[in-house]
Amino acid sequence: MISVALCTYNGEKYLSEQLDSIANQTVSVDELVVCDDGSQDGTFDILEKFAGEVTFSIRIHRNETNLGSTRNFEKCLSLCRGDIIFCCDQDDAWRKDRVEKQANYLREHPAIDAVFSNALVMDDNSLPTGSTIWQEVQFTPGQQRRWQAGYAHEILFGGFVVTGATLALRRSCLDRLMPFPTHIPRLIHDAWIALALSLESKIDFIAEPLVSYRMHASQQVGFGGKADPVRMKDRMLRDRNEKLAPIQDKADNAYEIYLHLRELPFVPREKLIKLFLRHKHFKRRATLPQNRFLRIVPVVKEALTGRYKFSSKDWWLPALGDVLE
């Protein structure tokens, strides 16, 4: 049985396109479960109209209070009855063979609990922008090879490359993944699912764009615009706390995730070593002395450990910046 978990919130603008793409799959789904998080527009009317046009089951749940994206997806997934669940955003569109490709993959790989894919990026008018989400998150061919070599968890320690809108998973894995850790704000539902399963080597990918992913200003979660690069002049003149704040944030985030993962019985402790070292690296960077000359020795020591690669593949740039800025 195949379920679709769709979360909606004021999604009338693009919802019909997404629903049509679900209805037009080469392999039909068995049920669509919708959790609406308090929409005030025509979302509910669109869903009810769609329910009368398709042959598969549609169950619509309207939350009494706004749960937010992570808790709403958790609720929606828990209500699905299918053996395989497809995560779904309200404003994308599926390639007609998405269900067929991912369901077949999971059937052919019984040791894998989830599979994600690439996606084409489209704009507000459903026109392709010419890029993919893997380009946006820098999930390069080299990173893909590292993933398949068993280092998926280390990739995800540094940044979350799995987009929930492309994710299909087995319902059987949800028992050990729930409840989702909402006390770690950056670890939203798809990031948590991917990270937890990567530590068990139970998540893989299909290197095809099976979804058209919409980027627009009003989406609740997503990639958004890239920050402008900081000029050298600004680096030298800006307040030091402005530089240190995001570094400290990375240290704190790594430590919060590390502490949470340590408590889970299915997570191999040895796979958390790099996460703890990542925390220590950013903590050391964030607590360097104010005096530039006093920074030289600790920066050199940290560079000799090789841990500046946690900051950048061009490790010498943040090392040099830590001395000069």
C-alpha positions, -999 to 999 in steps of 0.1 A, spaced: 0 0 0 13 35 -9 4 66 10 11 103 3 17 126 33 7 161 23 9 191 46 -9 223 36 -11 258 49 -26 286 28 -16 267 -3 -44 275 -28 -21 292 -53 -1 261 -63 -20 232 -47 -40 221 -78 -8 216 -98 6 194 -71 -26 173 -68 -29 168 -105 7 155 -106 -2 129 -79 -33 118 -98 -14 114 -130 13 89 -118 21 58 -138 16 38 -106 -14 50 -86 -12 58 -49 -36 41 -25 -43 70 -2 -36 107 2 -35 119 38 -36 157 43 -29 176 75 -39 213 71 -23 236 96 -50 262 98 -54 276 62 -75 307 58 -77 306 20 -93 282 -4 -70 253 3 -98 231 19 -122 237 -11 -95 226 -35 -89 195 -15 -126 186 -13 -131 191 -50 -101 169 -58 -114 142 -35 -145 139 -57 -124 135 -88 -101 106 -80 -106 70 -72 -80 66 -43 -88 75 -7 -83 110 6 -84 118 43 -82 154 53 -74 165 89 -77 202 100 -55 210 129 -72 229 158 -41 249 164 -11 257 141 15 230 147 43 243 124 59 224 96 78 197 116 51 187 140 25 188 112 45 164 91 50 142 121 13 140 126 6 135 89 32 106 86 17 90 117 -18 89 101 -6 72 70 -15 35 66 7 26 36 38 4 37 56 31 17 49 68 24 57 96 -1 64 130 15 47 159 -4 48 197 -3 18 217 -14 36 237 -41 56 213 -62 49 189 -90 59 153 -94 73 137 -125 48 112 -137 70 82 -127 81 94 -93 59 68 -74 69 40 -97 107 48 -95 109 52 -57 85 24 -48 103 0 -70 137 11 -55 125 3 -20 110 -30 -31 143 -40 -47 164 -28 -17 148 -43 14 177 -31 36 170 5 27 143 24 46 142 57 26 152 70 -8 153 106 -20 160 121 -54 172 152 -72 146 178 -83 144 205 -110 139 240 -96 110 259 -110 98 295 -104 64 310 -95 51 305 -130 61 267 -130 89 274 -154 123 257 -149 151 279 -137 178 258 -152 191 245 -119 185 216 -96 182 213 -58 214 192 -57 232 222 -72 216 244 -47 228 223 -17 261 213 -34 254 176 -34 281 172 -60 291 139 -78 320 137 -53 296 140 -24 274 114 -40 303 90 -42 312 96 -6 275 89 4 276 56 -14 310 48 2 293 49 36 299 85 47 263 98 44 262 107 81 293 128 78 279 147 48 247 154 68 267 166 98 280 194 76 247 203 59 214 188 50 212 177 14 180 156 16 149 176 6 117 161 22 96 168 -10 117 141 -28 116 116 1 99 82 1 102 60 32 89 28 48 63 33 75 81 7 96 110 30 103 88 57 119 86 39 153 122 46 160 123 81 145 93 96 164 88 118 182 108 143 160 133 164 180 115 198 179 139 212 206 166 215 179 151 242 155 174 234 126 167 197 126 133 199 108 114 168 98 133 159 66 167 167 81 160 145 111 147 115 91 177 117 68 203 121 95 189 93 117 186 68 89 221 77 75 236 66 109 221 32 102 231 32 65 194 29 56 189 59 32 199 61 -4 192 83 -34 181 81 -71 202 105 -92 172 117 -113 150 148 -109 117 131 -99 101 163 -87 99 199 -98 106 219 -67 92 254 -65 112 283 -51 92 313 -41 91 340 -14 61 327 6 73 291 12 75 280 48 107 261 45 133 258 17 165 271 4 158 308 -1 184 332 -15 221 329 -9 238 355 13 261 380 -4 298 373 0 316 393 27 342 416 12 377 417 26 373 453 37 341 444 56 359 415 72 386 437 86 362 465 98 332 446 111 326 440 148 343 407 159 311 395 175 295 396 141 320 371 128 319 349 159 281 346 163 275 322 134 306 301 143 293 298 179 259 289 165 275 260 145 292 248 176 260 249 196 240 232 169 265 203 165 265 198 203 227 197 206 224 171 178 253 151 193 236 150 227 203 139 212 218 112 191 238 98 220 205 89 237 192 68 209 199 31 212 200 24 174 227 50 167 263 36 166 284 57 190 315 55 168 297 73 140 292 103 163 329 110 167 331 134 137 301 153 150 317 158 184 350 169 168 330 193 146 315 208 177 350 212 193 364 228 162 338 255 160 339 260 197 377 266 195 372 290 166 345 310 185 367 314 216 399 325 201 416 355 219 408 391 209 445 398 203 455 387 167 490 377 178 477 354 205 455 337 179 484 325 158 495 295 179 460 280 186 450 285 149 482 267 137 475 239 162 439 235 150 451 236 114 476 208 120 448 185 133 431 189 99 399 200 115 396 232 96 382 210 68 350 211 89 348 248 80 357 246 44 374 223 18 396 254 13 406 251 49 434 277 48 408 305 41 389 303 75 423 296 92 437 328 78 405 347 86 407 336 122 441 352 125 434 384 106 398 393 113 
